[in-house]
Amino acid sequence: MLKRFWLLLAQAVTVGAGLMIAFTAFGPERQTVFRGPVVVREEALTAPVPSAPGTESYREAVVKATPSVVNIYTAKTVRSPLSDDPLFRFFYGEQQPEQATSLGSGVIISEQGYILTNNHVVAEAHEIAVVTGGGAVAPAKIVGTDPETDLAVLKVNASRLRPITFGKSDALQVGDIVLAIGNPFGVGQTVTQGIVSATGRNRLGINTFENFIQTDAAINPGNSGGALIDTRGNLVGINTAIFSQSGGSQGIGFAIPVSLARQVFDQIIQKGRVDRGWLGVSARDVAETGARGALIMGVQRGGPAERAGIRAGDIIVAVDGKPISDTGALINETAALAPGTRGAFSVLRDGKPLSIPVEVGRRPPPARTGQAVPR
């Protein structure tokens, strides 16, 4: 029931009548926003503030970053798939839709009120509320989403927002210490500590485009969309999913690198969507042991590849000089090209190397929203 949603918010932030005000006059429509430059904070190349002698603490990083991490509460209407079945209605009558509530986390990106979170946190929600660390509640609207990376941008009208500082996820290495900030299980803002256990994780079946930071910092339900920070308090990732057989954290969590999240954020703010390059082929990995590349199995009629002369049986081994190890790399490198621009596709045809210029098209939107493990 929707009443449970209000109760959950009231318990979490001890706000009484203010919740009713926060949820008025907003719905599922996307907010019209200014498509101009958004000021974000970049990491300053300064030494971290040392801890007190004889102690080892990350409190300076936590104090810096936690005001930028918010709790997100959503409500959506859920209808039974049998509701439209005449036989079901005959026996059980007209079923009323139920209200489902869920929670997640988000990161304040700019003082203009833009918040970055996971798409699965806000997907299909008809009401979204953001609760800051200080307990202030504000309704939020969706600016844009990118289901293929499981990212979404929200907008709130609030004052005194404290945006996070962007770090450099490309510089992360296995063994680096990281901290995860979010709202696990709705208990309130929580910080967990761990290390980077892997980078560049893909082929997990979570998103279309995967380049995850893997960490053993505890990530649990409600952490989705929260911040993964370095020991200087700078954002290096957006916490997204865990590998779990029990539903709880088992030391394998995944975060979207801030380098990828920043690209998605910038496109959504500027255009309201994310545009990616598209080739128009079906492919599979090269089967030969030790061989690298993507074997073209089919070419879409009238698509960019066919127009450029790429054929079934070709093996694509590089795009603009970047090696293609498998089909995943082909998708990623093609998507990185702006629609309408030309890329140099290095091809092996009957064992002979060719360079084929291709003007890539715009990648069609996914047929369905990707399903990530909701954390």
C-alpha positions as CSV (number, residue, x, y, z in Angstrom):
1,M,0.0,0.0,0.0
2,L,1.1,3.6,-0.6
3,K,0.6,4.2,3.1
4,R,3.5,1.9,3.7
5,F,5.7,4.0,1.5
6,W,5.0,7.2,3.5
7,L,5.6,5.2,6.7
8,L,9.0,4.0,5.4
9,L,10.1,7.5,4.6
10,A,8.9,8.9,7.9
11,Q,10.7,6.2,9.9
12,A,13.9,6.7,7.9
13,V,14.2,10.5,8.2
14,T,11.8,11.3,11.1
15,V,10.0,13.8,8.9
16,G,6.3,14.1,9.6
17,A,4.0,16.2,7.5
18,G,6.8,17.3,5.3
19,L,6.6,14.1,3.3
20,M,3.1,14.9,2.0
21,I,4.4,18.2,0.7
22,A,7.5,16.6,-0.9
23,F,5.4,14.2,-3.0
24,T,2.9,16.7,-4.3
25,A,2.8,17.9,-7.9
26,F,5.1,15.4,-9.5
27,G,4.6,12.3,-11.5
28,P,6.3,10.0,-13.9
29,E,6.9,12.5,-16.6
30,R,10.5,13.5,-17.4
31,Q,11.6,17.0,-16.3
32,T,12.5,19.7,-18.8
33,V,16.0,20.7,-18.0
34,F,18.5,23.3,-19.2
35,R,20.8,21.6,-21.8
36,G,23.8,23.7,-20.9
37,P,27.1,23.1,-19.2
38,V,26.9,21.5,-15.8
39,V,29.6,22.3,-13.3
40,V,31.1,19.2,-11.6
41,R,33.9,18.9,-9.1
42,E,37.1,17.4,-10.3
43,E,39.7,15.8,-8.0
44,A,42.3,18.3,-6.9
45,L,45.8,16.9,-6.9
46,T,46.5,17.6,-3.3
47,A,47.8,15.3,-0.6
48,P,45.2,13.7,1.6
49,V,44.8,15.0,5.2
50,P,46.8,12.7,7.5
51,S,45.1,10.9,10.3
52,A,46.1,11.6,13.9
53,P,49.4,10.0,15.0
54,G,49.0,6.3,15.9
55,T,45.6,5.9,14.1
56,E,44.6,4.6,10.7
57,S,41.3,6.2,9.6
58,Y,39.4,7.1,6.5
59,R,37.2,9.7,8.3
60,E,38.4,12.6,6.2
61,A,37.3,10.8,3.0
62,V,33.9,9.9,4.6
63,V,33.3,13.4,5.9
64,K,34.1,14.7,2.4
65,A,31.9,12.3,0.5
66,T,28.9,11.4,2.6
67,P,27.0,14.7,2.2
68,S,26.9,14.0,-1.5
69,V,25.2,10.6,-1.2
70,V,21.4,10.5,-0.9
71,N,18.8,7.9,-0.1
72,I,16.2,7.3,-2.9
73,Y,12.7,6.0,-2.2
74,T,10.4,5.0,-5.0
75,A,6.8,3.8,-5.4
76,K,5.2,2.1,-8.5
77,T,2.0,0.5,-9.4
78,V,2.1,-3.3,-9.9
79,R,-0.6,-5.1,-11.8
80,S,-1.0,-8.9,-11.9
81,P,-0.4,-10.3,-15.3
82,L,-3.7,-12.2,-14.9
83,S,-5.7,-9.0,-14.4
84,D,-6.7,-8.9,-18.1
85,D,-7.7,-12.6,-18.3
86,P,-11.6,-12.7,-18.5
87,L,-11.7,-16.1,-16.8
88,F,-9.5,-14.9,-13.9
89,R,-11.8,-11.8,-13.5
90,F,-14.9,-14.1,-13.6
91,F,-13.7,-16.2,-10.6
92,Y,-11.8,-13.6,-8.6
93,G,-13.3,-10.3,-9.7
94,E,-11.6,-7.1,-10.6
95,Q,-8.2,-6.9,-9.0
96,Q,-6.9,-3.5,-7.8
97,P,-3.3,-2.6,-8.6
98,E,-0.9,-2.7,-5.7
99,Q,1.7,-0.2,-4.7
100,A,5.2,-1.5,-4.4
101,T,8.0,0.5,-2.7
102,S,11.7,0.1,-3.0
103,L,14.8,2.0,-1.9
104,G,18.2,2.8,-3.3
105,S,20.9,5.4,-3.2
106,G,22.2,8.2,-5.4
107,V,25.1,10.6,-5.8
108,I,24.8,14.4,-6.1
109,I,26.7,15.5,-9.2
110,S,26.1,19.2,-9.3
111,E,24.7,22.1,-7.3
112,Q,22.0,22.4,-10.0
113,G,20.3,19.3,-8.4
114,Y,21.4,16.5,-10.8
115,I,21.8,13.1,-9.1
116,L,23.3,10.0,-10.6
117,T,21.8,6.6,-9.7
118,N,21.1,3.2,-11.2
119,N,18.3,2.8,-13.8
120,H,16.9,-0.2,-12.0
121,V,16.5,1.9,-8.8
122,V,13.9,4.2,-10.6
123,A,12.6,2.1,-13.5
124,E,8.8,2.3,-13.8
125,A,8.5,4.4,-10.6
126,H,5.7,6.9,-10.6
127,E,6.9,8.6,-7.5
128,I,10.5,9.3,-6.4
129,A,11.7,10.9,-3.3
130,V,15.3,11.9,-2.4
131,V,16.4,12.2,1.2
132,T,19.7,14.0,1.9
133,G,22.1,13.2,4.7
134,G,20.6,16.1,6.6
135,G,17.1,14.7,6.5
136,A,15.7,17.0,3.9
137,V,13.1,15.4,1.6
138,A,12.6,16.5,-2.0
139,P,10.6,15.0,-4.9
140,A,12.8,14.0,-7.9
141,K,12.0,13.6,-11.6
142,I,13.8,11.6,-14.2
143,V,16.0,13.6,-16.6
144,G,17.1,10.5,-18.7
145,T,18.0,6.9,-18.4
146,D,20.4,4.5,-20.0
147,P,19.3,0.9,-19.4
148,E,22.3,-0.5,-21.3
149,T,24.7,0.7,-18.6
150,D,22.0,0.7,-15.9
151,L,22.4,4.4,-15.2
152,A,19.9,7.2,-14.7
153,V,20.0,10.9,-14.0
154,L,17.5,12.6,-11.6
155,K,16.8,16.2,-10.9
156,V,15.7,17.8,-7.6
157,N,14.9,21.4,-6.8
158,A,16.8,21.9,-3.5
159,S,19.3,24.3,-2.1
160,R,22.6,23.8,-0.3
161,L,23.4,20.6,-2.2
162,R,27.0,19.4,-1.9
163,P,28.2,17.7,-5.1
164,I,30.7,15.0,-5.0
165,T,34.3,15.3,-6.3
166,F,35.1,13.1,-9.3
167,G,38.1,10.8,-9.0
168,K,40.0,8.8,-11.7
169,S,38.6,5.3,-12.0
170,D,41.1,4.5,-14.8
171,A,43.9,4.8,-12.3
172,L,42.5,2.2,-9.9
173,Q,44.5,-1.0,-9.4
174,V,43.9,-4.3,-7.7
175,G,44.6,-3.9,-4.0
176,D,43.6,-0.2,-3.8
177,I,41.4,0.6,-0.8
178,V,37.8,1.8,-1.6
179,L,34.8,2.7,0.5
180,A,31.1,2.0,-0.4
181,I,28.5,4.5,0.7
182,G,24.8,3.9,0.5
183,N,21.5,3.0,2.3
184,P,21.6,-0.8,2.7
185,F,18.3,-2.4,3.9
186,G,16.9,1.1,4.6
187,V,18.8,1.4,7.9
188,G,20.3,4.7,6.9
189,Q,23.5,5.9,5.4
190,T,26.3,3.4,5.9
191,V,30.0,3.2,4.9
192,T,31.8,-0.1,4.3
193,Q,35.5,-0.6,3.4
194,G,37.3,-3.0,1.2
195,I,39.7,-3.2,-1.7
196,V,39.5,-3.3,-5.5
197,S,39.6,-7.1,-6.2
198,A,39.5,-6.7,-10.1
199,T,38.9,-4.2,-12.8
200,G,37.4,-4.4,-16.3
201,R,35.0,-7.2,-15.3
202,N,32.5,-8.0,-18.1
203,R,30.4,-10.8,-19.5
204,L,28.5,-11.0,-16.3
205,G,25.1,-10.7,-18.0
206,I,24.1,-7.6,-15.9
207,N,24.3,-4.8,-18.5
208,T,24.9,-4.6,-22.2
209,F,28.0,-2.5,-21.7
210,E,30.1,-3.8,-18.8
211,N,33.4,-2.6,-17.5
212,F,32.9,-3.2,-13.7
213,I,35.1,-2.4,-10.8
214,Q,35.0,-5.5,-8.6
215,T,35.3,-4.9,-4.8
216,D,34.9,-6.8,-1.6
217,A,33.5,-3.7,0.2
218,A,30.1,-4.9,1.4
219,I,27.3,-3.9,-1.0
220,N,23.7,-4.9,0.0
221,P,20.1,-4.2,-1.0
222,G,19.7,-0.5,-1.0
223,N,23.3,0.3,-1.9
224,S,22.4,0.5,-5.6
225,G,23.3,3.9,-7.1
226,G,25.5,4.8,-4.1
227,A,29.1,6.0,-4.2
228,L,32.3,4.0,-4.4
229,I,35.0,6.4,-3.3
230,D,38.8,6.3,-2.9
231,T,40.6,7.1,0.3
232,R,40.6,10.8,-0.6
233,G,36.8,10.9,-0.8
234,N,36.6,11.1,-4.6
235,L,34.0,9.2,-6.6
236,V,35.4,6.3,-8.6
237,G,32.3,4.2,-9.2
238,I,28.6,3.8,-8.9
239,N,27.7,0.7,-6.8
240,T,25.4,-1.5,-8.9
241,A,25.2,-5.2,-8.2
242,I,26.6,-8.1,-6.2
243,F,27.3,-11.8,-6.9
244,S,25.3,-13.6,-4.3
245,Q,23.6,-17.0,-3.7
246,S,21.9,-15.8,-0.5
247,G,20.8,-12.3,-1.5
248,G,23.3,-10.7,0.9
249,S,26.9,-9.5,0.4
250,Q,29.4,-12.2,-0.1
251,G,32.4,-10.1,-0.8
252,I,31.9,-9.7,-4.6
253,G,30.4,-6.4,-5.5
254,F,30.4,-4.5,-8.8
255,A,30.5,-0.8,-9.5
256,I,30.3,1.2,-12.8
257,P,33.5,3.2,-13.2
258,V,33.1,6.9,-12.9
259,S,34.8,7.4,-16.3
260,L,31.8,5.5,-18.0
261,A,29.2,7.1,-15.7
262,R,30.5,10.6,-16.5
263,Q,30.1,9.9,-20.3
264,V,26.6,8.8,-19.8
265,F,25.8,11.7,-17.5
266,D,27.1,14.3,-19.9
267,Q,25.1,12.9,-22.8
268,I,21.9,12.7,-20.8
269,I,22.3,16.3,-19.6
270,Q,23.1,17.6,-23.1
271,K,20.7,15.6,-25.2
272,G,18.4,13.7,-22.8
273,R,19.6,10.4,-24.1
274,V,22.7,8.4,-24.9
275,D,23.7,8.0,-28.6
276,R,26.0,5.1,-29.6
277,G,27.5,3.9,-32.8
278,W,25.9,0.8,-34.5
279,L,27.3,-1.5,-37.2
280,G,24.3,-3.7,-38.0
281,V,25.9,-7.2,-37.8
282,S,25.6,-10.4,-35.9
283,A,28.9,-11.9,-34.7
284,R,30.5,-14.5,-32.5
285,D,34.0,-15.0,-31.0
286,V,36.6,-16.6,-33.2
287,A,36.5,-20.3,-32.4
288,E,40.2,-21.1,-33.2
289,T,42.3,-21.5,-30.1
290,G,44.4,-18.4,-29.4
291,A,42.8,-16.5,-32.3
292,R,41.3,-13.0,-31.6
293,G,38.6,-11.0,-33.3
294,A,34.9,-11.1,-34.0
295,L,33.6,-13.4,-36.8
296,I,30.7,-11.8,-38.7
297,M,27.9,-14.2,-39.0
298,G,25.3,-12.0,-40.7
299,V,25.0,-8.5,-42.0
300,Q,21.7,-6.5,-41.7
301,R,20.3,-5.5,-45.1
302,G,20.7,-1.8,-45.7
303,G,22.7,-1.3,-42.5
304,P,26.0,0.5,-42.0
305,A,28.1,-2.6,-42.4
306,E,26.5,-3.8,-45.7
307,R,26.7,-0.3,-47.2
308,A,30.4,-0.2,-46.4
309,G,31.1,-3.7,-47.9
310,I,31.5,-5.8,-44.8
311,R,30.5,-9.4,-45.5
312,A,29.5,-12.5,-43.5
313,G,32.7,-14.5,-42.9
314,D,34.9,-11.4,-42.3
315,I,36.8,-11.3,-39.1
316,I,37.0,-7.8,-37.5
317,V,40.3,-7.5,-35.6
318,A,40.6,-3.7,-34.9
319,V,38.5,-0.5,-34.9
320,D,40.4,2.7,-35.4
321,G,43.6,0.8,-34.5
322,K,42.2,-0.6,-31.2
323,P,42.5,-4.4,-31.2
324,I,39.2,-6.4,-31.1
325,S,39.6,-9.5,-29.0
326,D,36.0,-10.7,-29.1
327,T,32.4,-9.7,-29.8
328,G,32.1,-7.8,-26.6
329,A,35.1,-5.6,-27.6
330,L,33.5,-5.1,-31.1
331,I,30.2,-3.9,-29.5
332,N,32.0,-1.5,-27.1
333,E,34.4,0.0,-29.7
334,T,31.6,0.5,-32.2
335,A,29.3,2.0,-29.6
336,A,32.1,4.5,-28.7
337,L,31.9,6.0,-32.2
338,A,29.4,8.9,-32.5
339,P,26.6,8.1,-35.0
340,G,27.3,9.5,-38.4
341,T,31.1,9.4,-38.0
342,R,33.5,7.1,-39.9
343,G,35.6,4.4,-38.2
344,A,38.4,2.3,-39.8
345,F,37.5,-1.3,-39.4
346,S,40.4,-3.7,-39.9
347,V,39.2,-7.0,-41.3
348,L,40.6,-10.4,-42.3
349,R,38.9,-11.7,-45.4
350,D,40.0,-15.1,-46.5
351,G,43.1,-14.6,-44.5
352,K,43.9,-11.2,-46.2
353,P,43.9,-7.9,-44.2
354,L,41.6,-5.2,-45.4
355,S,40.8,-1.7,-44.0
356,I,37.1,-0.8,-44.5
357,P,35.8,2.7,-43.6
358,V,32.3,2.5,-42.1
359,E,30.0,5.3,-41.3
360,V,28.2,4.0,-38.3
361,G,24.6,4.5,-37.6
362,R,22.7,5.1,-34.3
363,R,22.3,2.1,-32.1
364,P,18.6,1.2,-31.7
365,P,17.2,1.4,-28.1
366,P,17.1,-1.9,-26.3
367,A,13.9,-3.9,-26.6
368,R,13.6,-4.4,-22.9
369,T,15.2,-2.8,-19.8
370,G,18.2,-4.8,-18.7
371,Q,17.8,-6.6,-15.4
372,A,20.5,-5.9,-12.9
373,V,20.7,-7.5,-9.4
374,P,18.9,-4.8,-7.3
375,R,21.2,-3.6,-4.6
